Amino acid sequence: MNTSIYIARRYLFSKKSTHAINIISGISMLGVFIGSAALIIILSGFNGFEKVIIELFNNFSPQIKIEPVKGKTFNPNQPYFNELHKNAALFSFSEVLEEKALIAYGDRKTICIVKGVSTEFLNNTDLQKIIVAGKFKLNAHNQPSAVIGSIIQSTLSVNINDQFTALQVYSPKRNVVNSINPADEFVQQSIYPAGVFSIQQDFDNIVITPLSFTRALLEQPVEVSSLELNFKPGTDVDKMQQEIRQKAGPAFTIKNRREQNEALYRILNLEKGATFCILTFILIIAIFNIVGSLTMLVMDKRKDIAILSSLGAGRMLIQGIFFFEGMLISWIGCFGGIAVGLLFCLAQLQFGLIKMGSATSVLDAYPVDLQFSNVLLVFFTVTVISVIAAAISARVSVQGLDEIKQDL
């Protein structure tokens, strides 16, 4: 065993002449322990929320979305898109036409986005996971039906069980302006709600309808706003995205799920990064307590330092003793904190110790997602900060070494 590590280990567990040194060392170790455990728990919590949110978005967002670079709509009846529709790797190929519209229910009105989808949109069985009331169906009793976002349901107080009150949807007519009767300037369509879905605010103001209903509402018999593609399991989506981008040409943007929801991923990363920085700052304060405890230890062990120096111990060996003393304090606290943090996360996964506290929540308990990268990140962070703190303390141990020897 390295001499510096051996002596440092003896110093760590030996009784000091000044009891305060043991107390300060214990406080330093406890600070690292709590900081490491908190980092593991909070990072795992953020990972859990991120996983749940992304899964909810992925239940609704297609794997690939094709949109025009210019304008709102395009003609999907193009040779390449017709060929792409026949691709054996495709699970669903949905034509989508969407636009803002005025929607009324009873005496209440609001602006929403009407999204008309073709029948293959319903191939996605995960859609039922985002339903909070009713069912995700676009045809009921041989009539078109709508699935509305929870914001619309709340704003208009929509009762999906009321078979006598329909949603009234209004959209401006094409090429009609300044009519004597304002009602003549709008296309009006009626549709009954079949279900309510909830994902996130950006999606929950959408009304999903059959494509034929939206075509009649917008007076758009051919063109679509986008094509939404989902692929069978095992398909290399990134490779398909590159292939579609090359063949579709520069007139279209081809977005994967991450590119469709860039703001979401950016916010999640910013929140996790900000929280990590705050906890790391607290960890720095805790670890730098080691400087105080090691400085007092140097003062307590002045005689030992002088004896070791007289026996031929060099400055590097003496510095190494107090450097490894600081590292041992940090690592014991770090490993203990990581272990407790992991155990807590496993208990939360298994038993749901901390509840969401709301009967309307999608989840019963706070989600956590354990990732080995978090353990490495916490250990690396503690080690880097500890190296700096221990190095500062180690330099103190050899300052005035000649005077110490003379005093002896």
C-alpha positions as CSV (number, residue, x, y, z in Angstrom):
1,M,0.0,0.0,0.0
2,N,1.2,3.5,-0.8
3,T,2.8,5.1,2.4
4,S,0.8,8.3,2.0
5,I,-2.5,6.5,1.7
6,Y,-1.6,4.2,4.7
7,I,-0.8,7.1,7.0
8,A,-3.8,9.1,5.7
9,R,-6.1,6.2,6.5
10,R,-4.6,5.9,10.0
11,Y,-5.1,9.6,10.6
12,L,-8.7,9.5,9.4
13,F,-9.8,6.9,12.0
14,S,-7.4,7.7,14.8
15,K,-8.2,9.9,17.8
16,K,-7.1,13.5,17.6
17,S,-5.8,15.6,20.5
18,T,-8.3,18.3,19.5
19,H,-11.8,16.8,19.4
20,A,-13.0,19.6,17.1
21,I,-11.0,18.1,14.2
22,N,-13.1,14.9,14.4
23,I,-16.3,17.0,14.5
24,I,-15.3,19.2,11.5
25,S,-14.2,16.1,9.5
26,G,-17.5,14.5,10.3
27,I,-19.5,17.6,9.2
28,S,-17.5,17.7,5.9
29,M,-18.2,14.0,5.3
30,L,-21.9,14.5,6.1
31,G,-22.1,17.5,3.7
32,V,-20.6,15.4,0.9
33,F,-22.9,12.5,1.8
34,I,-26.1,14.7,1.7
35,G,-25.0,16.5,-1.5
36,S,-24.2,13.3,-3.3
37,A,-27.5,11.7,-2.3
38,A,-29.5,14.8,-3.2
39,L,-27.8,14.9,-6.7
40,I,-28.6,11.2,-7.4
41,I,-32.2,11.6,-6.2
42,I,-33.0,14.9,-8.0
43,L,-31.2,13.9,-11.3
44,S,-33.1,10.6,-11.2
45,G,-36.3,12.5,-10.6
46,F,-35.7,14.8,-13.5
47,N,-34.9,11.8,-15.7
48,G,-38.2,10.2,-14.6
49,F,-40.3,13.3,-15.4
50,E,-38.4,13.6,-18.7
51,K,-39.1,10.0,-19.6
52,V,-42.8,10.3,-18.8
53,I,-43.3,13.6,-20.6
54,I,-41.4,12.4,-23.7
55,E,-43.5,9.2,-23.7
56,L,-46.7,11.2,-23.6
57,F,-45.4,13.4,-26.5
58,N,-44.3,10.3,-28.5
59,N,-47.7,8.8,-28.1
60,F,-49.1,11.7,-30.1
61,S,-46.1,12.9,-32.2
62,P,-45.2,10.9,-35.3
63,Q,-41.7,9.5,-35.8
64,I,-41.3,11.5,-39.0
65,K,-43.2,14.6,-40.1
66,I,-43.0,16.0,-43.6
67,E,-44.0,19.7,-44.0
68,P,-43.5,22.3,-46.8
69,V,-40.7,24.8,-46.5
70,K,-42.9,27.5,-48.0
71,G,-46.6,28.0,-47.5
72,K,-49.0,26.1,-45.2
73,T,-50.1,23.3,-47.5
74,F,-48.9,21.1,-50.4
75,N,-50.3,18.5,-52.8
76,P,-49.5,15.0,-51.4
77,N,-50.2,13.3,-54.7
78,Q,-46.6,13.3,-55.9
79,P,-44.8,10.3,-57.3
80,Y,-42.3,10.0,-54.4
81,F,-45.0,10.3,-51.7
82,N,-47.2,7.7,-53.5
83,E,-44.1,5.4,-53.6
84,L,-43.3,6.1,-50.0
85,H,-46.8,5.2,-48.9
86,K,-46.2,1.7,-50.2
87,N,-43.0,1.2,-48.2
88,A,-43.1,-2.1,-46.3
89,A,-41.4,-0.5,-43.2
90,L,-44.3,1.9,-42.7
91,F,-46.7,1.3,-39.8
92,S,-48.9,4.3,-40.7
93,F,-48.9,7.1,-43.3
94,S,-51.3,9.9,-42.2
95,E,-52.3,12.9,-44.3
96,V,-52.9,15.8,-42.0
97,L,-54.7,19.1,-42.7
98,E,-54.8,21.6,-39.8
99,E,-55.7,25.3,-39.3
100,K,-57.0,27.6,-36.6
101,A,-60.8,27.9,-36.3
102,L,-63.5,29.2,-34.0
103,I,-65.3,26.6,-32.0
104,A,-68.5,27.0,-30.1
105,Y,-70.3,24.8,-27.6
106,G,-73.5,26.1,-26.2
107,D,-73.0,29.8,-25.5
108,R,-69.2,29.5,-25.1
109,K,-66.6,30.1,-27.8
110,T,-62.8,29.8,-28.2
111,I,-60.1,29.7,-30.8
112,C,-58.5,26.3,-31.4
113,I,-56.6,24.3,-33.9
114,V,-58.6,21.8,-36.0
115,K,-56.5,18.9,-37.1
116,G,-58.0,16.6,-39.7
117,V,-56.3,13.2,-40.0
118,S,-56.7,10.3,-42.4
119,T,-57.8,6.9,-41.2
120,E,-54.2,5.5,-40.8
121,F,-53.7,8.0,-37.9
122,L,-55.7,5.6,-35.8
123,N,-53.2,2.7,-36.4
124,N,-51.3,4.2,-33.5
125,T,-52.7,2.2,-30.5
126,D,-50.8,4.4,-28.0
127,L,-53.3,7.2,-28.7
128,Q,-55.6,5.6,-26.1
129,K,-53.0,6.2,-23.4
130,I,-53.5,10.0,-23.6
131,I,-57.3,9.8,-23.3
132,V,-58.7,11.1,-20.0
133,A,-62.4,10.8,-20.9
134,G,-64.3,8.9,-23.6
135,K,-62.5,7.1,-26.4
136,F,-60.2,8.0,-29.2
137,K,-62.5,7.5,-32.2
138,L,-63.3,9.7,-35.2
139,N,-66.5,8.0,-36.2
140,A,-69.5,7.3,-34.0
141,H,-72.9,6.1,-35.2
142,N,-71.8,6.4,-38.8
143,Q,-71.1,10.1,-38.3
144,P,-67.7,12.0,-37.9
145,S,-66.7,12.6,-34.3
146,A,-64.0,14.6,-32.7
147,V,-61.4,14.1,-30.0
148,I,-60.7,17.4,-28.1
149,G,-57.8,18.6,-26.0
150,S,-58.4,19.1,-22.2
151,I,-58.0,22.9,-22.5
152,I,-60.9,23.1,-24.9
153,Q,-63.0,20.7,-22.8
154,S,-62.3,22.9,-19.8
155,T,-62.8,26.2,-21.6
156,L,-66.1,25.2,-23.2
157,S,-67.3,22.9,-20.4
158,V,-67.9,20.1,-23.0
159,N,-69.9,17.1,-21.9
160,I,-68.9,14.2,-24.1
161,N,-71.9,12.2,-22.9
162,D,-74.3,14.8,-24.1
163,Q,-75.7,13.4,-27.4
164,F,-77.8,16.5,-28.1
165,T,-75.2,19.3,-28.1
166,A,-72.6,19.3,-30.9
167,L,-69.5,21.4,-31.3
168,Q,-70.0,24.1,-33.9
169,V,-66.8,24.8,-35.9
170,Y,-66.4,28.0,-38.0
171,S,-63.7,28.8,-40.6
172,P,-63.5,31.8,-43.0
173,K,-64.7,31.0,-46.5
174,R,-62.2,31.3,-49.3
175,N,-62.5,34.3,-51.6
176,V,-65.5,35.8,-49.7
177,V,-65.0,39.2,-48.0
178,N,-67.3,42.0,-46.8
179,S,-70.6,40.1,-47.2
180,I,-73.8,41.8,-46.2
181,N,-74.5,38.9,-43.9
182,P,-71.3,38.2,-41.8
183,A,-72.5,34.6,-41.4
184,D,-72.0,34.1,-45.1
185,E,-68.2,34.7,-44.7
186,F,-67.8,31.5,-42.7
187,V,-68.1,27.8,-43.3
188,Q,-69.9,26.1,-40.4
189,Q,-69.7,22.4,-39.5
190,S,-71.1,20.5,-36.6
191,I,-69.4,17.5,-34.9
192,Y,-70.0,15.6,-31.7
193,P,-67.1,15.0,-29.3
194,A,-66.1,11.4,-28.6
195,G,-63.2,11.8,-26.2
196,V,-60.8,14.2,-24.4
197,F,-57.1,13.8,-24.4
198,S,-54.4,15.5,-22.3
199,I,-50.7,15.8,-23.1
200,Q,-49.3,19.3,-22.6
201,Q,-50.5,22.9,-23.1
202,D,-49.1,23.1,-26.6
203,F,-51.3,20.1,-27.7
204,D,-54.3,20.4,-25.5
205,N,-56.0,23.1,-27.6
206,I,-56.3,20.8,-30.6
207,V,-59.5,19.3,-32.0
208,I,-58.8,16.1,-33.9
209,T,-61.3,15.3,-36.6
210,P,-61.6,13.1,-39.7
211,L,-59.7,14.5,-42.7
212,S,-62.9,14.7,-44.8
213,F,-64.5,16.9,-42.1
214,T,-61.6,19.3,-42.1
215,R,-61.4,19.4,-45.9
216,A,-65.1,20.5,-46.0
217,L,-64.5,23.0,-43.3
218,L,-61.5,24.6,-44.9
219,E,-62.7,24.1,-48.5
220,Q,-59.4,22.3,-49.3
221,P,-60.2,19.2,-51.3
222,V,-56.7,18.1,-52.2
223,E,-53.8,19.7,-50.3
224,V,-52.5,18.8,-46.8
225,S,-50.5,20.6,-44.1
226,S,-48.2,17.6,-43.4
227,L,-47.6,13.9,-43.7
228,E,-47.0,12.0,-40.5
229,L,-45.1,8.7,-40.7
230,N,-44.7,5.9,-38.1
231,F,-42.6,2.9,-38.7
232,K,-42.6,-0.7,-37.7
233,P,-40.4,-1.8,-34.7
234,G,-36.8,-2.4,-35.7
235,T,-36.8,0.3,-38.4
236,D,-33.8,2.6,-38.4
237,V,-35.7,5.9,-38.3
238,D,-32.6,8.1,-38.6
239,K,-31.7,6.3,-41.8
240,M,-35.2,6.6,-43.1
241,Q,-35.2,10.4,-42.3
242,Q,-32.0,10.9,-44.3
243,E,-33.4,8.9,-47.2
244,I,-36.7,10.8,-47.3
245,R,-34.9,14.1,-47.0
246,Q,-32.7,13.3,-50.0
247,K,-35.6,12.1,-52.2
248,A,-38.3,14.6,-51.1
249,G,-36.0,17.5,-52.0
250,P,-35.4,21.0,-50.6
251,A,-39.0,22.0,-50.8
252,F,-39.9,19.9,-47.7
253,T,-38.6,19.8,-44.1
254,I,-38.3,16.3,-42.6
255,K,-38.4,16.3,-38.8
256,N,-37.9,13.5,-36.3
257,R,-39.6,13.6,-32.9
258,R,-36.8,15.6,-31.3
259,E,-36.9,18.2,-34.0
260,Q,-40.7,18.5,-33.8
261,N,-40.4,19.3,-30.0
262,E,-37.2,21.2,-29.8
263,A,-38.5,23.6,-27.2
264,L,-39.5,20.7,-24.9
265,Y,-36.1,19.1,-25.0
266,R,-34.4,22.5,-24.5
267,I,-36.5,23.3,-21.5
268,L,-35.9,19.9,-19.9
269,N,-32.2,20.2,-20.4
270,L,-32.1,23.7,-19.0
271,E,-34.0,22.8,-15.9
272,K,-31.8,19.7,-15.2
273,G,-28.7,21.8,-15.9
274,A,-29.7,24.6,-13.6
275,T,-30.7,22.3,-10.8
276,F,-27.4,20.4,-11.1
277,C,-25.4,23.7,-10.9
278,I,-27.3,24.8,-7.8
279,L,-26.7,21.5,-6.0
280,T,-23.0,21.4,-7.2
281,F,-22.5,24.8,-5.6
282,I,-23.9,23.5,-2.3
283,L,-21.6,20.5,-2.7
284,I,-18.6,22.8,-3.2
285,I,-19.3,24.6,0.0
286,A,-19.6,21.2,1.8
287,I,-16.4,19.9,0.3
288,F,-14.4,23.0,1.1
289,N,-15.0,22.4,4.8
290,I,-12.4,19.8,4.3
291,V,-9.8,22.6,3.9
292,G,-10.6,23.7,7.5
293,S,-10.5,20.2,9.0
294,L,-7.2,19.4,7.2
295,T,-5.6,22.7,8.3
296,M,-6.5,21.9,11.9
297,L,-5.1,18.3,11.4
298,V,-1.8,19.7,10.1
299,M,-1.6,21.8,13.2
300,D,-2.4,18.8,15.4
301,K,0.2,16.6,13.6
302,R,3.1,19.1,13.5
303,K,5.3,16.7,15.6
304,D,4.5,13.8,13.3
305,I,5.4,15.9,10.3
306,A,8.7,16.9,11.8
307,I,9.5,13.3,12.7
308,L,8.7,12.0,9.2
309,S,10.8,14.7,7.7
310,S,13.7,13.8,9.9
311,L,13.4,10.2,8.9
312,G,13.8,11.2,5.3
313,A,10.2,11.7,4.2
314,G,10.1,14.2,1.3
315,R,7.7,17.1,0.8
316,M,5.7,15.0,-1.8
317,L,5.1,12.2,0.7
318,I,3.9,14.6,3.4
319,Q,1.7,16.5,1.0
320,G,0.3,13.1,-0.2
321,I,-0.7,12.2,3.3
322,F,-3.0,15.2,3.7
323,F,-4.1,15.1,0.1
324,F,-5.3,11.5,0.4
325,E,-6.8,12.3,3.8
326,G,-9.1,14.9,2.1
327,M,-9.9,12.5,-0.7
328,L,-10.8,9.7,1.7
329,I,-13.2,12.1,3.6
330,S,-14.8,13.1,0.2
331,W,-15.0,9.6,-1.2
332,I,-16.5,8.0,1.9
333,G,-19.2,10.7,1.9
334,C,-19.7,10.4,-1.9
335,F,-20.0,6.6,-2.0
336,G,-22.3,6.6,1.0
337,G,-24.5,9.4,-0.5
338,I,-24.7,7.6,-3.9
339,A,-25.6,4.3,-2.2
340,V,-28.4,5.9,-0.1
341,G,-29.6,7.9,-3.1
342,L,-29.8,4.8,-5.3
343,L,-31.6,2.9,-2.5
344,F,-34.2,5.7,-2.1
345,C,-34.8,5.8,-5.9
346,L,-35.3,2.0,-5.9
347,A,-37.7,2.3,-3.0
348,Q,-39.6,5.0,-4.9
349,L,-39.8,2.9,-8.0
350,Q,-41.0,-0.2,-6.0
351,F,-43.3,1.4,-3.4
352,G,-44.1,4.9,-4.7
353,L,-43.1,6.5,-1.3
354,I,-43.7,10.1,-2.4
355,K,-47.1,10.6,-4.0
356,M,-48.1,13.3,-6.5
357,G,-50.8,14.5,-4.1
358,S,-53.5,15.0,-6.7
359,A,-56.3,12.6,-7.7
360,T,-56.3,14.1,-11.3
361,S,-52.6,13.5,-11.9
362,V,-51.5,11.1,-14.7
363,L,-49.1,9.5,-12.2
364,D,-49.8,8.3,-8.7
365,A,-46.2,8.8,-7.4
366,Y,-43.3,10.9,-8.5
367,P,-41.4,9.1,-11.3
368,V,-37.7,8.3,-11.1
369,D,-35.4,6.8,-13.8
370,L,-32.0,5.5,-12.6
371,Q,-29.2,6.0,-15.1
372,F,-25.6,4.9,-14.6
373,S,-24.4,8.1,-16.2
374,N,-25.8,10.0,-13.2
375,V,-23.7,8.0,-10.8
376,L,-20.6,8.7,-12.9
377,L,-21.4,12.3,-13.1
378,V,-21.9,12.7,-9.4
379,F,-18.7,10.8,-8.6
380,F,-16.7,12.8,-11.2
381,T,-18.1,16.1,-9.8
382,V,-17.2,15.2,-6.2
383,T,-13.8,14.0,-7.2
384,V,-12.9,17.1,-9.2
385,I,-14.0,19.5,-6.4
386,S,-12.3,17.3,-3.8
387,V,-9.0,17.2,-5.7
388,I,-8.9,21.0,-5.7
389,A,-9.8,21.3,-1.9
390,A,-7.4,18.5,-0.9
391,A,-4.6,20.0,-3.0
392,I,-5.0,23.4,-1.2
393,S,-4.9,21.7,2.2
394,A,-1.9,19.5,1.2
395,R,0.2,22.6,0.4
396,V,-0.4,23.9,3.9
397,S,1.2,20.8,5.4
398,V,4.7,21.6,4.1
399,Q,4.6,25.3,4.7
400,G,7.1,26.2,7.5
401,L,8.4,22.7,7.5
402,D,11.9,23.9,8.5
403,E,10.5,25.8,11.5
404,I,8.5,22.8,12.6
405,K,11.7,20.7,12.6
406,Q,13.6,23.3,14.6
407,D,10.8,23.5,17.1
408,L,11.1,19.7,17.6
